[in-house]
C-alpha cells in the first residue's frame, strides 16, 4: 500500500533541504491510528462492557492503566517495526520519522504506568497483569528478533488473544460458566479478524477470508450468547457484521480509510454501554 505520508521526490529539490511540501499532513481520519490512540479506545470500551456485564466494579486506575498499557505496547511494536524496515504503511512511516519525539513520551508513560500499577492496583489484578505482560514480552522477542518475513500467519491470532485478555483482565473475577468464557473467546476472534483484515486489505499475499470468519463469529454469538449475555452478544454480532460489510466493499474504499474503519468496527460497545449500566 502506498503510504499516505509519502510523496515522490521533485527532481529540482535537494534531498538535504527541508521542505514542507515533501511530507504533506495526513488525512484527518488517520491521526488516531498514527498516534496509536484507536487501540486503547477499543480496549477501554470492551473492558467497560465486559466488567459491567460480569458485574465486576472497575475503578479509574484499572481503566487508565489499560489505556496506558495498550498505547505503550502498540507504539513500541510500531517503532520496532519501523526501525526494522517493515512495510511502509502510514503508521510505520509516522514512527520512522518521529520516533525521537515519541520515545521520551513513551518512557515517561511507562514510568507512570509502573507507579500506578504498584500503588493502585489490587494485588490479584496486578498478578494477572504481570503474567500477561510476560506473555507480551515473549511475543516481542519472538517477532522482533526474527526476520520480518518469518512472522507468518501466527502473529494475528496471538495479537488477538493478548488484546482480548488484556481488555477483559479486570472482569476475569466475574466469569461464570461456559457462556462467559465463550464471550471472551469470540471477542478474541474478532480481534484476530481485525488484525488479519488489515493485513489482507493492505496487500498481504496471504489469503484470509475476512467476511466468512466474521460471519462465523456472528453466528456463534447469536446461537450461544443471547440468553446468557445479550449485550455481549449484540456487541460481538454488530462488530462481526461490520467486518462482513467492510470486506464486501473493500475494493471500493481507499486503503487508508479502510484501515481506520477496521478499527471502528470494534467500537460497538459504545452503543450498548448505557444499557449495560442498567443490566446485562
Protein Blocks (a to p, Z undefined) as FASTA:
>chain_A
ZZfkbccddfkbcfkbccfklmccddfklmmmmnopmmmmmmmmmmmmmmmmnopacdfk
lmmmmmmmmmmmmmmmmmmmmmnopafdfklmmmmmmmmmmmmmmmmmmmmmmmmmmmmp
cfklmmmmmmmmmmmmmmmmmmmmpcfklnommlmmmmmmmmmmmmmmmmmmmggcjklm
mmmmmmmmmmmmmmmmmmmmnopabdcdfklmmmmmmmmmmmmmmmmmmmlmmmmmmmmm
mmmmmmmmmmmpcfklmmmmmmmmmmmmmmmmmmmmmmZZ
